[in-house]
Structure formats: C-alpha cells, structure tokens
Amino acid sequence: MQGKVSSIVEESVKYMQKVHGKETLNVRKEVKLVKQVVKKMTKQVVTDVTRPGEMMERLAVLETGLADCAALAETVTDTGKRMADKLTGLQHKLGMVVTISDKMVD
C-alpha cells in the first residue's frame, strides 16, 4: 500500500502542475489579446480624434480595457498563489509518505 499512496500523491502533483500550466497559457493568450486591443485603441485615439466628446468616449473604453487587464492580472496572481500552495501541500504529503515508507521498510 505504501507504494500506491506515494504514486497517487506523485500523480496528483503532476496533474496540478499540468493544470496550472494550461491555465497560465490561456491567461497569457488573453493578456496578449487585450494588449493588442489597447494598443490599437491608443493609436486610434491619438490619430483619429476629431471631437472632444469622441475622445472622451474612446478614453472611457480604453480605461475599461485597462481595468479588465488589471483584474485579469490580479486573478492570475491569486490563481498562481493558490496553485503554489496546493503543490507545496502535496509535496509535503509526498515527503511524509516517503518517510513513513522508508521507516516501514527498515
């Protein structure tokens, strides 16, 4: 049974790392897309503004985009911290299982 428990914990750690990697990749894609939109809108605001009202409208949209970016960055940070905490806990449990298994073998 000792080998089964450590295998389960080890596979759980691998799974958590895989899930975290996929989440990170998806978030990076979203951030890249938002950056492209913000860059395009910034160019439009600088080059195409003809009326003050239109400029204010575009700046409001730009501010909304930036707020979305900030919220996304905060979500990524929080998710990363939670995943790191879970992985640390699983690694600790794996270490405990290995220690107990070693003591049982001796």
MIDOSE-1310 file (N, C-alpha, C; in nm, 2 decimals, decimal comma, always signed):
residues 106
mqgk	+0,08/-0,12/+0,00/+0,00/+0,00/+0,00/+0,09/+0,13/+0,00; +0,20/+0,12/+0,06/+0,29/+0,24/+0,07/+0,33/+0,29/-0,07; +0,35/+0,20/-0,16/+0,39/+0,24/-0,29/+0,27/+0,31/-0,37; +0,15/+0,26/-0,34/+0,03/+0,31/-0,41/+0,01/+0,45/-0,36
vssi	+0,02/+0,48/-0,23/-0,01/+0,61/-0,18/+0,09/+0,71/-0,24; +0,22/+0,68/-0,24/+0,32/+0,78/-0,29/+0,29/+0,80/-0,44; +0,25/+0,69/-0,51/+0,22/+0,71/-0,65/+0,11/+0,80/-0,68; +0,00/+0,78/-0,59/-0,12/+0,87/-0,61/-0,08/+1,01/-0,58
vees	+0,00/+1,04/-0,48/+0,04/+1,18/-0,44/+0,12/+1,23/-0,55; +0,22/+1,15/-0,60/+0,31/+1,20/-0,71/+0,23/+1,23/-0,84; +0,13/+1,15/-0,87/+0,05/+1,17/-0,99/-0,04/+1,30/-0,97; -0,09/+1,32/-0,84/-0,17/+1,44/-0,81/-0,08/+1,56/-0,83
vkym	+0,04/+1,56/-0,79/+0,13/+1,68/-0,81/+0,15/+1,70/-0,95; +0,18/+1,60/-1,03/+0,20/+1,61/-1,18/+0,07/+1,67/-1,24; -0,05/+1,62/-1,20/-0,17/+1,67/-1,25/-0,19/+1,82/-1,22; -0,16/+1,86/-1,10/-0,18/+2,00/-1,06/-0,08/+2,09/-1,14
qkvh	+0,04/+2,04/-1,16/+0,13/+2,12/-1,24/+0,08/+2,13/-1,38; +0,03/+2,03/-1,44/-0,02/+2,03/-1,58/-0,14/+2,13/-1,59; -0,23/+2,13/-1,49/-0,35/+2,22/-1,49/-0,30/+2,36/-1,48; -0,21/+2,38/-1,39/-0,15/+2,52/-1,37/-0,09/+2,57/-1,50
gket	-0,02/+2,48/-1,57/+0,05/+2,52/-1,69/-0,05/+2,56/-1,80; -0,16/+2,49/-1,81/-0,27/+2,52/-1,91/-0,34/+2,65/-1,87; -0,37/+2,67/-1,74/-0,43/+2,80/-1,70/-0,34/+2,91/-1,74; -0,21/+2,90/-1,71/-0,12/+3,01/-1,74/-0,11/+3,04/-1,89
lnvr	-0,11/+2,94/-1,97/-0,11/+2,96/-2,11/-0,24/+3,03/-2,16; -0,35/+2,99/-2,11/-0,48/+3,06/-2,15/-0,48/+3,20/-2,11; -0,43/+3,23/-1,99/-0,43/+3,37/-1,94/-0,33/+3,45/-2,02; -0,22/+3,39/-2,06/-0,12/+3,47/-2,14/-0,18/+3,51/-2,27
kevk	-0,26/+3,41/-2,33/-0,33/+3,44/-2,46/-0,42/+3,56/-2,44; -0,50/+3,56/-2,33/-0,60/+3,66/-2,31/-0,53/+3,80/-2,29; -0,42/+3,80/-2,21/-0,35/+3,92/-2,19/-0,29/+3,98/-2,32; -0,24/+3,89/-2,40/-0,18/+3,93/-2,53/-0,29/+3,99/-2,62
lvkq	-0,41/+3,93/-2,62/-0,52/+3,99/-2,70/-0,56/+4,13/-2,64; -0,57/+4,14/-2,51/-0,61/+4,27/-2,45/-0,51/+4,37/-2,48; -0,38/+4,34/-2,48/-0,27/+4,43/-2,51/-0,28/+4,48/-2,65; -0,32/+4,39/-2,75/-0,33/+4,43/-2,88/-0,45/+4,52/-2,90
vvkk	-0,56/+4,50/-2,83/-0,67/+4,58/-2,84/-0,64/+4,72/-2,79; -0,58/+4,72/-2,67/-0,54/+4,85/-2,61/-0,45/+4,93/-2,70; -0,35/+4,86/-2,76/-0,25/+4,93/-2,84/-0,33/+4,99/-2,96; -0,42/+4,91/-3,02/-0,49/+4,96/-3,14/-0,58/+5,08/-3,10
mtkq	-0,64/+5,07/-2,99/-0,73/+5,18/-2,95/-0,65/+5,31/-2,91; -0,53/+5,29/-2,86/-0,44/+5,40/-2,83/-0,40/+5,48/-2,95; -0,37/+5,40/-3,06/-0,33/+5,46/-3,19/-0,45/+5,53/-3,24; -0,57/+5,48/-3,23/-0,69/+5,54/-3,28/-0,72/+5,67/-3,21
vvtd	-0,70/+5,67/-3,08/-0,73/+5,79/-3,00/-0,63/+5,90/-3,04; -0,51/+5,86/-3,06/-0,40/+5,96/-3,09/-0,42/+6,01/-3,23; -0,45/+5,93/-3,33/-0,46/+5,97/-3,47/-0,59/+6,01/-3,52; -0,70/+5,96/-3,47/-0,83/+5,98/-3,53/-0,93/+6,07/-3,46
vtrp	-0,88/+6,13/-3,35/-0,97/+6,21/-3,27/-1,00/+6,34/-3,34; -1,13/+6,37/-3,36/-1,17/+6,49/-3,42/-1,25/+6,58/-3,33; -1,32/+6,52/-3,23/-1,41/+6,59/-3,14/-1,37/+6,56/-3,00; -1,38/+6,65/-2,90/-1,35/+6,62/-2,76/-1,45/+6,51/-2,71
gemm	-1,57/+6,51/-2,74/-1,67/+6,41/-2,69/-1,62/+6,27/-2,74; -1,58/+6,26/-2,86/-1,54/+6,13/-2,92/-1,41/+6,09/-2,85; -1,32/+6,18/-2,82/-1,20/+6,15/-2,74/-1,23/+6,09/-2,60; -1,33/+6,16/-2,54/-1,36/+6,12/-2,40/-1,43/+5,98/-2,41
erla	-1,51/+5,95/-2,51/-1,57/+5,82/-2,53/-1,46/+5,71/-2,55; -1,37/+5,74/-2,63/-1,26/+5,64/-2,66/-1,17/+5,62/-2,53; -1,15/+5,73/-2,46/-1,07/+5,72/-2,34/-1,14/+5,63/-2,23; -1,27/+5,65/-2,23/-1,35/+5,57/-2,13/-1,34/+5,42/-2,17
vlet	-1,35/+5,39/-2,30/-1,33/+5,25/-2,35/-1,19/+5,20/-2,31; -1,09/+5,28/-2,33/-0,96/+5,25/-2,30/-0,94/+5,22/-2,15; -1,00/+5,30/-2,07/-0,99/+5,28/-1,93/-1,06/+5,15/-1,89; -1,17/+5,12/-1,95/-1,24/+4,99/-1,92/-1,15/+4,87/-1,96
glad	-1,08/+4,88/-2,07/-0,99/+4,78/-2,12/-0,87/+4,76/-2,02; -0,82/+4,87/-1,97/-0,71/+4,87/-1,87/-0,76/+4,81/-1,74; -0,88/+4,84/-1,70/-0,93/+4,79/-1,58/-0,95/+4,64/-1,59; -0,99/+4,59/-1,71/-1,01/+4,45/-1,73/-0,87/+4,38/-1,72
caal	-0,77/+4,45/-1,78/-0,63/+4,39/-1,77/-0,59/+4,38/-1,63; -0,61/+4,48/-1,55/-0,57/+4,48/-1,41/-0,64/+4,37/-1,33; -0,77/+4,35/-1,36/-0,85/+4,24/-1,29/-0,80/+4,11/-1,34; -0,76/+4,09/-1,46/-0,71/+3,97/-1,51/-0,58/+3,93/-1,45
aetv	-0,49/+4,04/-1,44/-0,36/+4,02/-1,38/-0,37/+3,98/-1,23; -0,47/+4,04/-1,16/-0,49/+4,00/-1,02/-0,54/+3,86/-1,01; -0,63/+3,82/-1,10/-0,68/+3,68/-1,10/-0,57/+3,58/-1,12; -0,48/+3,61/-1,21/-0,37/+3,52/-1,24/-0,28/+3,51/-1,12
tdtg	-0,25/+3,62/-1,06/-0,17/+3,62/-0,94/-0,23/+3,53/-0,83; -0,36/+3,56/-0,80/-0,43/+3,48/-0,70/-0,43/+3,33/-0,73; -0,46/+3,30/-0,86/-0,46/+3,16/-0,90/-0,32/+3,09/-0,88; -0,22/+3,17/-0,92/-0,08/+3,12/-0,91/-0,05/+3,09/-0,77
krma	-0,09/+3,18/-0,68/-0,06/+3,16/-0,53/-0,13/+3,03/-0,48; -0,26/+3,02/-0,52/-0,34/+2,90/-0,47/-0,28/+2,77/-0,52; -0,24/+2,77/-0,65/-0,18/+2,65/-0,71/-0,04/+2,62/-0,64; +0,03/+2,72/-0,61/+0,16/+2,70/-0,55/+0,14/+2,64/-0,41
dklt	+0,04/+2,70/-0,34/+0,01/+2,64/-0,20/-0,04/+2,50/-0,21; -0,12/+2,46/-0,31/-0,17/+2,33/-0,32/-0,05/+2,23/-0,35; +0,04/+2,28/-0,45/+0,15/+2,20/-0,48/+0,25/+2,18/-0,36; +0,27/+2,28/-0,29/+0,35/+2,27/-0,17/+0,29/+2,17/-0,07
glqh	+0,16/+2,18/-0,05/+0,10/+2,08/+0,04/+0,11/+1,94/-0,01; +0,09/+1,92/-0,14/+0,10/+1,78/-0,19/+0,25/+1,73/-0,18; +0,34/+1,82/-0,21/+0,48/+1,78/-0,19/+0,52/+1,74/-0,05; +0,46/+1,82/+0,04/+0,48/+1,79/+0,19/+0,43/+1,65/+0,22
klgm	+0,30/+1,62/+0,17/+0,24/+1,49/+0,20/+0,32/+1,38/+0,13; +0,37/+1,41/+0,01/+0,46/+1,31/-0,05/+0,58/+1,28/+0,03; +0,64/+1,38/+0,08/+0,76/+1,37/+0,17/+0,73/+1,28/+0,29; +0,61/+1,31/+0,35/+0,57/+1,23/+0,47/+0,55/+1,09/+0,43
vvti	+0,49/+1,06/+0,32/+0,46/+0,92/+0,28/+0,59/+0,85/+0,25; +0,69/+0,92/+0,19/+0,82/+0,86/+0,16/+0,89/+0,83/+0,29; +0,89/+0,92/+0,39/+0,95/+0,90/+0,52/+0,89/+0,78/+0,59; +0,76/+0,77/+0,59/+0,69/+0,66/+0,66/+0,72/+0,53/+0,58
sdkm	+0,72/+0,53/+0,45/+0,75/+0,41/+0,37/+0,89/+0,36/+0,40; +0,99/+0,46/+0,41/+1,13/+0,42/+0,44/+1,14/+0,36/+0,58; +1,06/+0,41/+0,68/+1,07/+0,36/+0,81/+1,01/+0,22/+0,82; +0,90/+0,20/+0,74/+0,84/+0,07/+0,74/+0,93/-0,04/+0,67
vd	+1,01/+0,00/+0,57/+1,10/-0,09/+0,50/+1,21/-0,13/+0,59; +1,26/-0,03/+0,67/+1,37/-0,06/+0,76/+1,33/-0,15/+0,87
